[in-house]
Amino acid sequence: MTIAQRAPDYIRAISPYVPGKPVSELAREMGLNEADIVKLASNENPLGMSPKAKAALLAAVEDLARYPDGNGFALKQALAARLGVGLDTLVLGNGSNDVLELVARAFLDENSSGVFAQHAFAVYPLAIQSVGARLIEVPARNFGHDLAAMGDAIAADTRVVFIANPNNPTGTFLPGELIESFLKQVSPDVIVVLDEAYNEYLAPAQRYDAVAWLAKYPNLVITRTFSKIYGLAGLRIGYAVASPAVADLMNRVRAPFNANSLALAAAEAALADDEFLQQSYETNRQGMAQIIAGLDKLGLQHIPSAGNFLTFKVGDGAGVNLRLLKQGVIVRPIAGYGMPEWLRVSIGSEAENARFLAALEQAVRA
Ligand SMILES: *Cc1c(COP(=O)(O)O)cnc(C)c1O
Protein backbone atom coordinates (compact mmCIF):
# COMPACT_ATOMS: atom_id res chain seq x y z
CA MET A 1 0.00 0.00 0.00
CA THR A 2 1.39 3.42 -0.93
CA ILE A 3 1.25 6.28 1.54
CA ALA A 4 -1.44 8.00 -0.58
CA GLN A 5 -3.60 4.88 -0.30
CA ARG A 6 -3.59 5.31 3.49
CA ALA A 7 -5.84 8.38 3.10
CA PRO A 8 -9.56 7.66 3.64
CA ASP A 9 -11.45 6.54 0.52
CA TYR A 10 -13.68 9.60 0.66
CA ILE A 11 -10.64 11.88 0.48
CA ARG A 12 -9.12 9.99 -2.44
CA ALA A 13 -12.47 10.20 -4.27
CA ILE A 14 -12.52 14.01 -4.20
CA SER A 15 -12.30 15.70 -7.58
CA PRO A 16 -10.37 18.93 -7.13
CA TYR A 17 -12.00 22.35 -7.58
CA VAL A 18 -11.20 23.79 -11.03
CA PRO A 19 -10.69 27.56 -10.79
CA GLY A 20 -10.93 30.08 -13.63
CA LYS A 21 -7.74 30.17 -15.71
CA PRO A 22 -5.33 32.85 -14.45
CA VAL A 23 -4.27 35.55 -16.93
CA SER A 24 -0.58 34.71 -16.44
CA GLU A 25 -1.21 31.04 -17.31
CA LEU A 26 -2.99 31.83 -20.58
CA ALA A 27 -0.27 34.33 -21.49
CA ARG A 28 2.36 31.59 -21.02
CA GLU A 29 0.36 28.94 -22.88
CA MET A 30 -0.59 31.02 -25.89
CA GLY A 31 2.37 33.38 -26.03
CA LEU A 32 0.03 36.34 -25.49
CA ASN A 33 0.68 39.66 -23.77
CA GLU A 34 -0.98 39.73 -20.32
CA ALA A 35 -2.25 43.25 -21.00
CA ASP A 36 -4.20 42.01 -24.03
CA ILE A 37 -6.03 39.27 -22.13
CA VAL A 38 -9.58 39.73 -20.90
CA LYS A 39 -10.53 37.52 -17.94
CA LEU A 40 -14.24 37.11 -17.37
CA ALA A 41 -14.02 33.76 -15.61
CA SER A 42 -14.29 34.18 -11.85
CA ASN A 43 -17.06 36.73 -11.25
CA GLU A 44 -14.62 39.39 -10.09
CA ASN A 45 -15.45 43.10 -9.94
CA PRO A 46 -14.23 44.83 -13.15
CA LEU A 47 -13.82 48.09 -11.19
CA GLY A 48 -11.30 46.46 -8.86
CA MET A 49 -11.65 47.42 -5.20
CA SER A 50 -12.92 50.51 -3.43
CA PRO A 51 -10.19 53.21 -3.19
CA LYS A 52 -11.01 53.36 0.53
CA ALA A 53 -10.33 49.65 0.88
CA LYS A 54 -7.06 50.06 -0.95
CA ALA A 55 -5.97 52.90 1.34
CA ALA A 56 -6.84 50.83 4.43
CA LEU A 57 -4.94 47.86 3.03
CA LEU A 58 -1.83 49.92 2.32
CA ALA A 59 -1.93 51.38 5.83
CA ALA A 60 -2.24 47.88 7.32
CA VAL A 61 0.94 46.80 5.51
CA GLU A 62 2.90 48.64 8.21
CA ASP A 63 1.85 46.17 10.86
CA LEU A 64 2.31 42.84 9.12
CA ALA A 65 4.96 41.55 11.49
CA ARG A 66 2.15 41.13 14.00
CA TYR A 67 -0.54 38.47 14.00
CA PRO A 68 -4.01 39.62 12.95
CA ASP A 69 -6.71 40.25 15.54
CA GLY A 70 -7.81 36.61 15.80
CA ASN A 71 -11.35 37.66 16.61
CA GLY A 72 -11.56 40.29 13.87
CA PHE A 73 -13.17 42.69 16.31
CA ALA A 74 -13.20 45.83 14.14
CA LEU A 75 -14.63 44.10 11.07
CA LYS A 76 -17.17 42.20 13.15
CA GLN A 77 -18.24 45.43 14.81
CA ALA A 78 -18.74 47.07 11.40
CA LEU A 79 -20.71 44.05 10.14
CA ALA A 80 -22.78 43.86 13.32
CA ALA A 81 -23.72 47.54 13.03
CA ARG A 82 -24.66 47.17 9.38
CA LEU A 83 -26.64 43.95 9.78
CA GLY A 84 -28.20 44.73 13.14
CA VAL A 85 -26.83 41.59 14.79
CA GLY A 86 -24.63 40.80 17.80
CA LEU A 87 -20.91 40.12 17.47
CA ASP A 88 -21.55 36.57 18.67
CA THR A 89 -23.49 35.75 15.49
CA LEU A 90 -20.51 36.35 13.18
CA VAL A 91 -17.87 33.98 11.87
CA LEU A 92 -15.10 35.32 9.66
CA GLY A 93 -13.47 33.18 7.01
CA ASN A 94 -10.58 33.02 4.58
CA GLY A 95 -13.11 33.68 1.84
CA SER A 96 -16.67 32.47 2.34
CA ASN A 97 -15.39 29.15 1.02
CA ASP A 98 -13.75 28.78 4.42
CA VAL A 99 -16.98 29.36 6.35
CA LEU A 100 -18.79 26.83 4.14
CA GLU A 101 -16.17 24.29 5.19
CA LEU A 102 -16.54 25.31 8.84
CA VAL A 103 -20.23 24.40 8.66
CA ALA A 104 -19.32 20.98 7.29
CA ARG A 105 -16.63 20.45 9.89
CA ALA A 106 -18.89 21.49 12.75
CA PHE A 107 -21.99 19.51 11.74
CA LEU A 108 -21.05 16.62 9.44
CA ASP A 109 -19.13 13.37 9.92
CA GLU A 110 -18.93 9.90 8.38
CA ASN A 111 -22.37 9.02 9.71
CA SER A 112 -24.25 11.92 8.22
CA SER A 113 -25.16 13.45 4.87
CA GLY A 114 -25.35 16.84 3.18
CA VAL A 115 -27.90 17.91 0.56
CA PHE A 116 -27.13 20.20 -2.38
CA ALA A 117 -28.54 20.86 -5.85
CA GLN A 118 -27.36 19.74 -9.27
CA HIS A 119 -25.52 22.61 -11.04
CA ALA A 120 -24.92 24.31 -7.67
CA PHE A 121 -21.63 25.75 -6.43
CA ALA A 122 -18.87 23.11 -6.52
CA VAL A 123 -17.64 23.83 -3.01
CA TYR A 124 -20.70 22.20 -1.37
CA PRO A 125 -19.91 18.62 -2.43
CA LEU A 126 -16.22 19.29 -1.67
CA ALA A 127 -17.03 20.45 1.85
CA ILE A 128 -19.39 17.52 2.47
CA GLN A 129 -16.99 14.93 1.10
CA SER A 130 -13.89 16.22 2.85
CA VAL A 131 -15.36 15.30 6.23
CA GLY A 132 -16.54 11.88 5.06
CA ALA A 133 -20.26 12.64 4.93
CA ARG A 134 -22.57 11.26 2.26
CA LEU A 135 -23.42 13.40 -0.77
CA ILE A 136 -27.08 13.85 -1.67
CA GLU A 137 -27.37 15.71 -4.98
CA VAL A 138 -30.88 16.81 -5.93
CA PRO A 139 -31.78 17.29 -9.63
CA ALA A 140 -32.20 20.93 -10.63
CA ARG A 141 -35.39 22.44 -11.95
CA ASN A 142 -34.92 24.93 -14.80
CA PHE A 143 -31.22 25.01 -13.83
CA GLY A 144 -32.09 26.22 -10.32
CA HIS A 145 -32.71 24.70 -6.91
CA ASP A 146 -35.87 22.60 -6.62
CA LEU A 147 -36.63 23.33 -2.98
CA ALA A 148 -39.53 20.88 -2.76
CA ALA A 149 -37.31 18.07 -4.04
CA MET A 150 -34.49 19.16 -1.74
CA GLY A 151 -36.85 19.01 1.22
CA ASP A 152 -37.92 15.51 0.17
CA ALA A 153 -34.29 14.43 -0.24
CA ILE A 154 -33.43 15.20 3.38
CA ALA A 155 -32.64 11.86 5.02
CA ALA A 156 -32.68 10.85 8.68
CA ASP A 157 -28.91 11.42 8.81
CA THR A 158 -28.91 14.75 6.93
CA ARG A 159 -27.40 17.55 9.00
CA VAL A 160 -26.74 20.25 6.39
CA VAL A 161 -28.53 21.57 3.29
CA PHE A 162 -26.73 24.03 1.01
CA ILE A 163 -28.66 26.64 -0.99
CA ALA A 164 -26.98 29.25 -3.20
CA ASN A 165 -29.11 32.30 -3.91
CA PRO A 166 -28.40 33.46 -6.56
CA ASN A 167 -26.80 30.22 -7.66
CA ASN A 168 -23.40 30.01 -9.32
CA PRO A 169 -22.86 29.00 -12.16
CA THR A 170 -26.47 29.23 -13.36
CA GLY A 171 -27.45 32.63 -11.93
CA THR A 172 -30.88 31.34 -10.92
CA PHE A 173 -32.72 33.13 -8.12
CA LEU A 174 -35.28 32.00 -5.56
CA PRO A 175 -37.61 34.67 -4.15
CA GLY A 176 -37.21 35.20 -0.41
CA GLU A 177 -40.72 33.85 0.32
CA LEU A 178 -39.78 30.46 -1.12
CA ILE A 179 -36.68 30.24 1.03
CA GLU A 180 -38.57 31.22 4.13
CA SER A 181 -41.24 28.61 3.50
CA PHE A 182 -38.48 26.05 3.02
CA LEU A 183 -37.05 27.02 6.41
CA LYS A 184 -40.49 26.63 7.91
CA GLN A 185 -40.75 23.07 6.62
CA VAL A 186 -37.25 21.81 7.31
CA SER A 187 -36.57 20.11 10.62
CA PRO A 188 -34.87 22.47 13.10
CA ASP A 189 -32.24 19.71 13.49
CA VAL A 190 -30.90 20.37 10.00
CA ILE A 191 -28.60 23.31 9.25
CA VAL A 192 -29.72 25.32 6.20
CA VAL A 193 -26.81 27.19 4.66
CA LEU A 194 -27.97 30.12 2.55
CA ASP A 195 -25.02 31.19 0.43
CA GLU A 196 -25.54 34.83 -0.57
CA ALA A 197 -22.24 35.50 -2.36
CA TYR A 198 -24.08 37.63 -4.94
CA ASN A 199 -26.61 39.20 -2.58
CA GLU A 200 -25.49 42.77 -3.31
CA TYR A 201 -26.23 42.33 -7.04
CA LEU A 202 -29.94 41.64 -6.47
CA ALA A 203 -32.34 44.17 -7.97
CA PRO A 204 -34.29 46.15 -5.34
CA ALA A 205 -37.47 44.16 -6.08
CA GLN A 206 -35.65 40.86 -5.43
CA ARG A 207 -34.14 41.78 -2.07
CA TYR A 208 -35.15 40.02 1.13
CA ASP A 209 -33.74 40.10 4.63
CA ALA A 210 -32.45 36.64 5.54
CA VAL A 211 -30.70 37.97 8.64
CA ALA A 212 -34.09 38.81 10.15
CA TRP A 213 -35.07 35.12 9.85
CA LEU A 214 -32.32 34.04 12.25
CA ALA A 215 -34.49 34.93 15.24
CA LYS A 216 -37.04 32.33 14.13
CA TYR A 217 -34.70 29.75 12.59
CA PRO A 218 -31.60 29.08 14.69
CA ASN A 219 -30.63 26.37 12.16
CA LEU A 220 -30.05 29.01 9.44
CA VAL A 221 -26.50 29.98 8.43
CA ILE A 222 -26.12 32.89 5.99
CA THR A 223 -22.79 33.23 4.18
CA ARG A 224 -21.51 36.28 2.32
CA THR A 225 -18.25 37.36 0.76
CA PHE A 226 -16.03 40.33 -0.01
CA SER A 227 -14.77 38.54 -3.15
CA LYS A 228 -17.53 39.57 -5.52
CA ILE A 229 -19.08 43.05 -5.49
CA TYR A 230 -16.53 44.33 -2.97
CA GLY A 231 -13.68 43.39 -5.29
CA LEU A 232 -11.42 41.73 -2.71
CA ALA A 233 -11.21 38.19 -4.15
CA GLY A 234 -7.42 38.02 -3.88
CA LEU A 235 -7.46 38.88 -0.17
CA ARG A 236 -9.75 35.98 0.80
CA ILE A 237 -12.35 37.29 3.24
CA GLY A 238 -15.95 36.26 3.82
CA TYR A 239 -18.29 35.69 6.73
CA ALA A 240 -21.23 33.79 8.11
CA VAL A 241 -24.14 35.08 10.18
CA ALA A 242 -25.69 32.41 12.37
CA SER A 243 -27.37 31.98 15.72
CA PRO A 244 -24.83 32.39 18.55
CA ALA A 245 -24.68 28.67 19.41
CA VAL A 246 -24.01 27.71 15.79
CA ALA A 247 -21.49 30.54 15.29
CA ASP A 248 -19.71 29.40 18.45
CA LEU A 249 -19.24 25.86 17.08
CA MET A 250 -18.01 27.17 13.75
CA ASN A 251 -15.53 29.44 15.53
CA ARG A 252 -14.21 26.49 17.55
CA VAL A 253 -13.22 24.54 14.42
CA ARG A 254 -11.86 27.63 12.65
CA ALA A 255 -8.10 27.87 12.15
CA PRO A 256 -6.65 30.60 14.38
CA PHE A 257 -5.98 33.80 12.36
CA ASN A 258 -7.85 32.47 9.30
CA ALA A 259 -8.71 36.06 8.31
CA ASN A 260 -5.50 37.98 7.66
CA SER A 261 -4.68 41.55 8.68
CA LEU A 262 -4.84 43.06 5.19
CA ALA A 263 -8.17 41.41 4.49
CA LEU A 264 -9.66 42.55 7.81
CA ALA A 265 -8.62 46.16 7.23
CA ALA A 266 -9.70 46.28 3.60
CA ALA A 267 -13.05 44.59 4.23
CA GLU A 268 -13.92 47.00 7.03
CA ALA A 269 -13.21 49.98 4.76
CA ALA A 270 -14.98 48.38 1.79
CA LEU A 271 -18.11 47.89 3.86
CA ALA A 272 -18.28 51.62 4.52
CA ASP A 273 -17.96 52.66 0.86
CA ASP A 274 -21.57 52.78 -0.33
CA GLU A 275 -20.64 54.88 -3.34
CA PHE A 276 -18.32 52.20 -4.72
CA LEU A 277 -20.95 49.55 -4.05
CA GLN A 278 -23.55 51.51 -5.99
CA GLN A 279 -21.15 52.16 -8.86
CA SER A 280 -20.32 48.44 -9.02
CA TYR A 281 -24.01 47.55 -9.03
CA GLU A 282 -24.68 49.96 -11.91
CA THR A 283 -21.68 48.74 -13.89
CA ASN A 284 -23.03 45.21 -13.57
CA ARG A 285 -26.56 46.19 -14.55
CA GLN A 286 -25.35 47.97 -17.68
CA GLY A 287 -22.83 45.24 -18.56
CA MET A 288 -25.47 42.55 -18.14
CA ALA A 289 -27.74 44.40 -20.61
CA GLN A 290 -24.81 44.77 -23.03
CA ILE A 291 -23.95 41.08 -22.91
CA ILE A 292 -27.57 39.94 -23.14
CA ALA A 293 -28.05 42.14 -26.23
CA GLY A 294 -24.88 40.69 -27.77
CA LEU A 295 -25.87 37.08 -27.09
CA ASP A 296 -29.37 37.73 -28.45
CA LYS A 297 -27.82 39.12 -31.62
CA LEU A 298 -25.82 35.91 -31.99
CA GLY A 299 -28.96 33.88 -31.31
CA LEU A 300 -27.45 32.20 -28.24
CA GLN A 301 -29.69 30.97 -25.44
CA HIS A 302 -28.88 32.22 -21.92
CA ILE A 303 -30.22 31.61 -18.41
CA PRO A 304 -31.65 34.75 -16.72
CA SER A 305 -29.09 35.68 -14.05
CA ALA A 306 -29.44 37.56 -10.77
CA GLY A 307 -25.66 37.68 -10.30
CA ASN A 308 -22.67 39.32 -12.01
CA PHE A 309 -22.32 36.59 -14.63
CA LEU A 310 -24.35 34.94 -17.35
CA THR A 311 -24.46 31.33 -18.53
CA PHE A 312 -25.13 30.80 -22.22
CA LYS A 313 -25.43 27.83 -24.57
CA VAL A 314 -22.96 27.27 -27.38
CA GLY A 315 -23.31 23.53 -28.02
CA ASP A 316 -19.61 22.67 -28.06
CA GLY A 317 -18.51 24.36 -24.83
CA ALA A 318 -14.93 23.04 -24.95
CA GLY A 319 -14.42 24.02 -28.60
CA VAL A 320 -15.83 27.53 -28.27
CA ASN A 321 -13.86 28.01 -25.05
CA LEU A 322 -10.62 27.08 -26.82
CA ARG A 323 -11.34 29.50 -29.67
CA LEU A 324 -12.01 32.25 -27.11
CA LEU A 325 -8.75 31.47 -25.30
CA LYS A 326 -6.83 31.75 -28.56
CA GLN A 327 -8.22 35.28 -28.87
CA GLY A 328 -7.14 36.10 -25.32
CA VAL A 329 -10.58 35.87 -23.74
CA ILE A 330 -11.03 33.72 -20.64
CA VAL A 331 -14.55 32.58 -19.69
CA ARG A 332 -15.54 29.60 -17.56
CA PRO A 333 -16.35 26.20 -19.07
CA ILE A 334 -18.85 24.45 -16.81
CA ALA A 335 -18.69 20.84 -17.99
CA GLY A 336 -17.66 20.00 -14.42
CA TYR A 337 -21.09 21.26 -13.33
CA GLY A 338 -22.80 18.87 -15.75
CA MET A 339 -23.26 21.58 -18.39
CA PRO A 340 -20.78 20.81 -21.21
CA GLU A 341 -22.80 22.72 -23.80
CA TRP A 342 -22.71 25.94 -21.80
CA LEU A 343 -20.17 28.60 -20.86
CA ARG A 344 -20.30 31.16 -18.07
CA VAL A 345 -19.11 34.71 -18.61
CA SER A 346 -18.58 37.23 -15.82
CA ILE A 347 -19.87 40.73 -16.48
CA GLY A 348 -16.87 43.00 -17.09
CA SER A 349 -16.34 46.61 -18.01
CA GLU A 350 -17.97 47.92 -21.19
CA ALA A 351 -14.71 47.45 -23.12
CA GLU A 352 -14.15 43.92 -21.76
CA ASN A 353 -17.71 42.91 -22.60
CA ALA A 354 -17.26 44.25 -26.13
CA ARG A 355 -14.00 42.29 -26.54
CA PHE A 356 -15.75 39.14 -25.31
CA LEU A 357 -18.71 39.57 -27.68
CA ALA A 358 -16.47 40.19 -30.69
CA ALA A 359 -14.33 37.15 -29.86
CA LEU A 360 -17.44 35.04 -29.28
CA GLU A 361 -18.84 35.98 -32.66
CA GLN A 362 -15.64 34.62 -34.24
CA ALA A 363 -15.59 31.58 -31.98
CA VAL A 364 -19.16 30.42 -32.72
CA ARG A 365 -18.82 31.07 -36.44
CA ALA A 366 -15.73 28.87 -36.74
C1 LIG B 1 -17.63 33.04 -5.39
C2 LIG B 1 -18.58 32.28 -4.56
C3 LIG B 1 -18.37 32.09 -3.19
C4 LIG B 1 -17.25 32.57 -2.40
O1 LIG B 1 -16.08 32.77 -2.75
P1 LIG B 1 -15.00 33.25 -1.70
O2 LIG B 1 -14.04 33.97 -2.56
O3 LIG B 1 -14.45 32.01 -1.07
O4 LIG B 1 -15.67 34.12 -0.70
C5 LIG B 1 -19.32 31.41 -2.45
N1 LIG B 1 -20.42 30.95 -3.02
C6 LIG B 1 -20.67 31.11 -4.32
C7 LIG B 1 -21.94 30.60 -4.86
C8 LIG B 1 -19.75 31.77 -5.12
O5 LIG B 1 -19.99 31.89 -6.42
The ligand as an SDF file (V2000), in Angstrom:
LIG
                    3D

 15 15  0  0  0  0  0  0  0  0999 V2000
  -17.6340   33.0420   -5.3880 C   0  0  0  0  0  0  0  0  0  0  0  0
  -18.5840   32.2840   -4.5560 C   0  0  0  0  0  0  0  0  0  0  0  0
  -18.3750   32.0870   -3.1910 C   0  0  0  0  0  0  0  0  0  0  0  0
  -17.2530   32.5680   -2.4000 C   0  0  0  0  0  0  0  0  0  0  0  0
  -16.0800   32.7740   -2.7480 O   0  0  0  0  0  0  0  0  0  0  0  0
  -15.0000   33.2500   -1.6990 P   0  0  0  0  0  0  0  0  0  0  0  0
  -14.0400   33.9680   -2.5610 O   0  0  0  0  0  0  0  0  0  0  0  0
  -14.4500   32.0140   -1.0710 O   0  0  0  0  0  0  0  0  0  0  0  0
  -15.6730   34.1230   -0.6980 O   0  0  0  0  0  0  0  0  0  0  0  0
  -19.3200   31.4150   -2.4510 C   0  0  0  0  0  0  0  0  0  0  0  0
  -20.4190   30.9450   -3.0200 N   0  0  0  0  0  0  0  0  0  0  0  0
  -20.6720   31.1140   -4.3160 C   0  0  0  0  0  0  0  0  0  0  0  0
  -21.9430   30.6010   -4.8580 C   0  0  0  0  0  0  0  0  0  0  0  0
  -19.7510   31.7680   -5.1230 C   0  0  0  0  0  0  0  0  0  0  0  0
  -19.9890   31.8950   -6.4190 O   0  0  0  0  0  0  0  0  0  0  0  0
  1  2  1  0
  2  3  1  0
  2 14  2  0
  3  4  1  0
  3 10  2  0
  4  5  1  0
  5  6  1  0
  6  7  2  0
  6  8  1  0
  6  9  1  0
 10 11  1  0
 11 12  2  0
 12 13  1  0
 12 14  1  0
 14 15  1  0
M  END
$$$$
